[in-house]
Amino acid sequence: MNLARAIHFDESDMNVFHSPARTGEWCISGGFEFSNWGEADLTGKARQAFANGWLGLETFGRVTFVAVTQVEEAEIEVLVSLLAQHFVDFYGAPSVEAATGVARDEIMHMVDLCDDHDPNTLITVARELTEAGVKETYRTIEAQAAGLDQFAIHGSLDE
């Protein structure tokens, strides 16, 4: 089973999101955060989070890129608990028990998205507001096999 982890190639996420996700934390789409948003909400860093931010499941910060990685069932259960608690703390769910099913659905949606891809495949999300609500589209960037000559230093030990 696969899920996605936050990955950073530079420091840009630290500048474009109010709260950036930590490198290596498990992520989901997190589009639910924007379910009641309208055009007036899409300004500054909030717009950036809406437009292309994945949601980290430890910091609940945002990240631009995620990488597909194998996940164990026990880790999924911990993530479901974290997300269910987040639904209670930030969205007013009546209890962790009541939020658990929705949390599991959110995480399993991401598992389904990731299971079709090889490890280290990068995924980006793009969101737009439509009359029907928030529409998400995904783009993948396949991991490239690196040849040894890309890292070799050519020269002579006699120099």
BELFEN-V54748 format. One record per pair of residues at least 24 apart in sequence whose ideal C-beta (glycine too) atoms are under 6 Angstrom apart, sorted by sequence separation. I is the first residue (numbers start at 0). J is the second residue. D is the distance in Angstrom with one decimal. If there is no record, write none. Layout:
i:j:d
I:J:D
I:J:D
This chain:
i:j:d
79:103:4.9
29:54:2.5
56:81:5.5
17:44:4.7
26:53:4.3
27:54:5.5
79:106:5.9
16:44:5.9
78:106:5.6
26:55:5.4
24:55:4.3
25:56:4.7
15:47:4.6
16:48:5.6
24:57:4.4
20:55:3.1
21:58:5.2
20:58:5.6
26:65:4.8
20:60:4.1
19:60:4.8
20:61:5.8
18:60:3.9
20:62:3.9
16:61:4.3
67:113:4.7
67:116:4.7
5:55:5.5
12:62:5.5
12:63:5.6
67:118:5.7
25:78:5.6
66:119:5.6
67:120:4.5
66:121:5.6
5:62:4.1
64:121:5.3
65:122:5.3
6:64:5.0
6:66:4.6
3:65:3.6
4:66:5.6
3:67:5.8
4:68:5.0
1:67:5.1
1:69:5.9
2:70:4.0
0:70:5.6
51:124:5.8
51:125:5.7
50:126:6.0
49:126:5.6
27:105:5.5
27:106:5.9
27:109:4.3
33:133:5.1
30:133:5.3
30:135:5.5
2:109:6.0
2:110:5.7
0:110:5.8
3:113:5.4
2:113:5.5
1:113:3.9
1:114:5.1
